[in-house]
Amino acid sequence: MGKHLIPAQRRERIREYLEVHRVVRNVDLSEMLGVSEATVRRDLEWLENQGFLERTHGGAILSRRMRLEPEYAHRARTHPEEKRRIGALAASLIEDGDIVFINSGTTATQVISCIRGRANVTVITSNISAVLEAREANFELILLGGTFQPLSNSVAGRFATATLRQVYASKAFIGVDGISLKYGCTVPSSGEAEIVRLMIQRTRGPVTVVAAHSKWGVVSNFEVARIDQIHRLVTDSGLDADARAELAARAVEVLIADVGPGLGDLDRIGT
């Protein structure tokens, strides 16, 4: 039956499949639709030009747009266990003597909450939630000044950027709202984007993105980094194998935080 579908019907079936599964391989679409992989690739190219999907090596992923910034409290209730374990695994990468940039966001907050007990570490952040998380910690915490951003519970603006321009960090841990091979790492607000870009620019060592697997394929409003500008992604086991391979092929090390008991699974993929 698939052989008799016209292009519009094939593309609608591809859309329906991706709405459910989010990821698809060319070979599976070829079998499902009863057409050649060359025809599938042409259909995927057309759908990509419409902004519906993003083609990958051998397949495609659903492209999801985040146009509005969700409130911090709402984000904190989403995937809390995954974020906690991502934060713990990311914090284990911080070493004695490090000066670290950490931006706003609920996953970034979890990184800060797991640094406790490390006296010889300095954290520079725009994350107001960090103040509460670090109140019993014995590391140095520098909270940037600036204009309050209520949706992200953070600060931004010229006072924050002026401070950042006076310091270099040895590592940066960046929370994002979307990560995509084509569109890079994105956030919903221009103020946050300015802070993150400057943090990356002022980091002398590795830049690590901390994000749950649900952020994969999401595209928000402002790009903060291309994929080739990040060194690691710390995420959870929900990130599919094809995505891990695509990132590894671009020299991004993928660290998977275990969902079982313990700190995390150092499943390292890439270089």
Protein Blocks (a to p, Z undefined) as FASTA:
>chain_A
ZZmpcfklmmmmmmmmmmmnopacfklmmmmnopafklmmmmmmmmmmnopaccdehiac
dddddfbccdfklmmmgoklmmmmmmmmmmmmpcghiacdddedjklmmmmmmmgoiabb
ccddfbfklmmmmmmpcbdcdddeddddfknopaedjklmmmmmmpccfbdcdddfbdcf
klopadfbfklmmmmmmmmmmpcbdcdddddfklgopacfbdfbdfklpfbdcddfklcf
klmmmmmmnopacddddfbecjbdcddedZZ
